Amino acid sequence: MKELYLKAPAKINLALHVKNLREDGFHELEMIMQSISLADRIKLKKKSGGIIIKNSQADLPTGSENLAYQAAEIFFANNPQINKGVEIYIEKNIPIAAGMAGGSTDAAAVLRGLYQLFDLEINLDFLRQNLVEIGSDVPYCLEGGTVFAAGKGEILEKLPFLGEKYLVVVTPNFRISTPKVYKLYDEIKGQQKFDFDSVLANLKKEEKVNWSLDYKNDLTQAAEQICPEIKEVKDIFKNTAAEFTLVSGSGPTVFSIYENRKQAEKVAAAWPRKNDFVTAVKTIPKY
């Protein structure tokens, strides 16, 4: 095999609870992560040596600061018998710095794909231990699906797929720094009451999702202070037939869930804010 094409799906957070600050400077988290059909497309091509990154967006890094580059470095470091390199082309469809793990899912797809490209057996548990070093969402992105994540995102427990849900995803034209959001969160909020156990129990029982439970995001207030447009997006969603609306990750992406595909597509088509990234998508199981 000389080249390989891959999809790198985005994720949303159905719930995000910030707990205490850890000694390593990261926050202890509890999250429900969910993959969606919005995805970057990646092409891997064998080269005689080295790692080359090419992107569809000129402002993306192509060197060692790119998480996909770091994932390739991990692959070659763990497989010294491979005496070739790789060219990686990333077609970006997931908005950058949007709270949907765009860089993390690219890294996970590249690492998974390199094992396929070079016809090597893959050990996902081993890879997750390596990948947490380059991003807390990257281990989750190796398989995706519906997952409970804890720690700083590296402790994963697979949950039953919540089923095919239809969403509208909206990202204002505003990039948010995740560390800045957490810093502001620490300044404006202490640890909040969050009945996360009820959320987790609801999903584990494979019952109909009860959106009236604590499916919420502790980072919302901080994200809204940094990007007030988030409130404007949420206000628009309030006037639709959305079952549930939430900020994903550290923002600024906001998503709403609808009863069927037709409703979601109608909302996306009529979206009034012309500078936003808007798309109708669906939830997907692990890949």
Secondary structure, DSSP 4 states (H G I P E B T S, - for coil): --EEEEEEEEEEEEEEEEEEEPTTSPEEEEEEEEEEEEEEEEEEEEESSSEEEEESSTTS--STTSHHHHHHHHHHHH-TT---EEEEEEE--SPTTSSS-HHHHHHHHHHHHHHHHTT----HHHHHHHHTTT-TTHHHHTT-SEEEEEETTTEEEE-------EEEEEE-S----HHHHHHHHHHH--PPP--HHHHHHHHHTT----TTSS--BTTHHHHHHH-THHHHHHHHHHTTT-SEEEE-TTSS-EEEEESSHHHHHHHHHT---TTSEEEEEEB----
